[in-house]
């Protein structure tokens, strides 16, 4: 059974969403003797570069692959959190001064902080890696389709060359006979010339 040809050139893209977070992974592959992976992503996602390369190596063995990772988040809500350690410190200081309105402690620096209500790094990493898996599948399909197209083109060229070779083989006997006639005529001409010189 003939081995299927797989191209190193292809494109794959996938997009997934979870809540207000959307991730997109785009893969572009061109010819290369070995597998070379280049990641382009936000700076805070560099931690995923090694995992992305390992994932690609499980499926791809050759090609220069550019990986584009994009993350979009909806409007993040900010929620207040209380730093209890700072609050206790202020409370002791207030008690040392004879007490007072405890509510005023909430207005002091460092007691109440606002944090983004966004996905945790673990949740975001999982979403990106699952998106990458879909993009790799799309890329593999594209490379396989390109391989089929190249195989068909090669088959057509081989068939054309086969016809040319068959035509040459058919002409070989007549070409050999013609070459012999020409050679005989040249030899006869040379021999006739030598006889005339001798006479």
C-alpha positions, 0 to 999 in steps of 0.5 A: 500500500502506497504511503500517503504524502503529507505536506509541511505547508498548512494552516489551522485555526481554532477559537473557544470561549468560556464565560467572558473569556475567548481564546484563539490559536492560529497555526501557520506551517511552511517547509523546514527540514526539522520541526521549528516552533515560534510562539507569538503571544502576550507576555504573561502567557510565555509560561505556556511556550514549552507546553505548546511546543511539546503538544505540537511535537506529538503530532508534527515531525517537520515544518516551521510552525508559527503559533499565534495565541490571542486572548480576549476578555469581556468587561471585568468586574472589580470586587473588593477584598479585605486584607485582614492582617492590615485591618487587625494592625489598624484595629490594635492601633485604634484600641491603643488610642482609646478606641473609636469608630471601627468603620473608619478603618475600612477607609485606611490605605491597604485595608480594602483592595479591588481585584479583577474578577477574571479567570484564574491562570489555571483556567485560562491555561486549560482553555488555551491548550484545548484551543491549541489541540483543535488548531493542531487538528485543523492544521493536520487536516490541511497538511493532509489535504495539501499532500493529496493535492501534491500527490495528484499533481505528481501522479499527473506528471509521472503519467505525462513522463511515462507517455513521453518515455513510451513514445521515445521507446517506440522510436528507438528502433527507427532511430537506431536504423537511421543512425546506422544508415547515416553511419554507413553513408559516411563510411562509404563516402570516406572510403570512396574518397580514399580510393580516389586519392589512391588512383 
